[in-house]
Amino acid sequence: MTPMRILLGGLGVRGRHWADVITRSSRAEIVAYADPNPAAHERMAEKYGARPSFASVEEALPQLEDVDAVVLANPPIGRQAQVDACVARGLPMLIEKPLALDMNEAARLVETAEQAGVPLMVGLNFRYLGVTKAAIKLFADGTVGQPSFARFTYERYRDGNRPDLNKYPLTMDQPMLWEQSIHHFDLMRYIYGQEPVTVECRTWNPPWSMYDSDTNVAALFTFADGMVVNYQGTWQSGWAEPHFEWRTDCTNGVVTQRAQFGDLYYAARHEAALTPVELPPHELWITETQGLLDAFIDSLTLKTPLPCSGRDHLMSLAMVQACAVSSRESRCVQIASVLPPKSGDF
Ligand SMILES: NC(=O)c1ccc[n+]([C@@H]2O[C@H](COP(=O)([O-])OP(=O)(O)OC[C@H]3O[C@@H](n4cnc5c(N)ncnc54)[C@H](O)[C@@H]3O)[C@@H](O)[C@H]2O)c1
């Protein structure tokens, strides 16, 4: 099979993960880079090899003949021009989460691609972690029965001024929700196979926060089957040691994930100790991104439904938006109420 020829747009932190994954894959290759920052091109060429370089996807595409798809890892701000350029060429897109920082804008991007019949996948790499697959299997096997309620805790001190981290979250609205919780909310829908119905949420910023907007999220979600998830996330933990625990209480026991990228256990109700679940080896940011790229290529070559589609992503973004509304208005929010109407007048 000839490798898929990819234009890589956005050469920052996440663009470098993508360059690593694509250059290691036998199923894809980078044909050109697009980024307005010359220093980003230099870094990329030095590490992953020189390629034709452009300031933007819009500038690159008219000059490139041999390109099969576009991977976009630019900030989620103003992606319409890039999506329009890809759609004009009929090129499938794999775009980093969150698709946009606004529900209406995200819905417009999805509709642009859908109306042109061009695939648009969102970079939800956490779905492709070994631990995610193992958790889905545990629930499907009914090892400890049916999930009933859960506690999802993510505590991190994210130094937004660290030179190797992106800077736009420092000044954006609700950075924790849009940049980080989006992964967690998407995983809840994916792992439980249920859609969320309501949320009661409060967001806030601790006094020492370096971020302009809220880095703390406390949310109580109810899902369609009655499942309740108690979520607490922070980027400005009081302790720099990260802590993660996602514990699901089931009809006959618990399933608990104790690290973001692994550490899965279960126990029946009266067992004194947790049983560890064997997981495949994992290379941070790479293994699961390889899984995402393979799923993209598989779907395009086998012509099967696209996983992590833009349309599906809108429901996870609706969880984010509903949290922001709930906190601002101090009320319980129906999650579907923040979804823009399909093919509507946004
Ligand atoms: N899936 C994940 O695990 C994961 C991890 C980190 C970041 N991300 C996502 O990746 C995206 C980028 O984040 P980042 O951390 O790499 O940010 P970053 O700030 O490190 O890099 C962004 C790069 O995009 C470039 N850029 C800006 N406008 C552009 C445009 N119009 N066209 C092309 N390039 C443009 C910038 O010059 C910069 O080099 C965000 O959506 C972020 O949420 C996802």
The ligand as a Gaussian input file, in Angstrom:
#p B3LYP/6-31G(d) Opt

LIG

0 1
 N       -4.683000      15.310000      21.585000
 C       -3.779000      15.665000      22.480000
 O       -3.378000      14.891000      23.341000
 C       -3.224000      17.060000      22.418000
 C       -2.089000      17.430000      23.161000
 C       -1.625000      18.748000      23.058000
 C       -2.299000      19.657000      22.254000
 N       -3.408000      19.261000      21.559000
 C       -4.150000      20.180000      20.687000
 O       -3.325000      20.496000      19.560000
 C       -3.586000      21.835000      19.132000
 C       -2.298000      22.620000      19.145000
 O       -1.790000      22.641000      20.454000
 P       -0.227000      22.802000      20.720000
 O       -0.021000      22.450000      22.151000
 O        0.594000      22.076000      19.715000
 O       -0.056000      24.392000      20.530000
 P        1.279000      25.194000      20.247000
 O        0.980000      26.607000      20.586000
 O        2.446000      24.517000      20.886000
 O        1.483000      25.038000      18.673000
 C        0.584000      25.531000      17.732000
 C        1.341000      25.761000      16.418000
 O        0.380000      26.140000      15.439000
 C        0.914000      27.220000      14.698000
 N       -0.175000      27.948000      14.051000
 C       -0.882000      29.005000      14.509000
 N       -1.828000      29.361000      13.601000
 C       -1.702000      28.481000      12.557000
 C       -2.381000      28.333000      11.326000
 N       -3.392000      29.127000      10.986000
 N       -1.991000      27.339000      10.493000
 C       -0.971000      26.510000      10.844000
 N       -0.304000      26.602000      11.998000
 C       -0.675000      27.585000      12.845000
 C        1.714000      28.028000      15.705000
 O        2.682000      28.863000      15.064000
 C        2.363000      26.916000      16.509000
 O        3.592000      26.495000      15.945000
 C       -4.666000      22.367000      20.084000
 O       -5.924000      22.164000      19.505000
 C       -4.480000      21.511000      21.332000
 O       -5.655000      21.396000      22.110000
 C       -3.867000      17.989000      21.618000

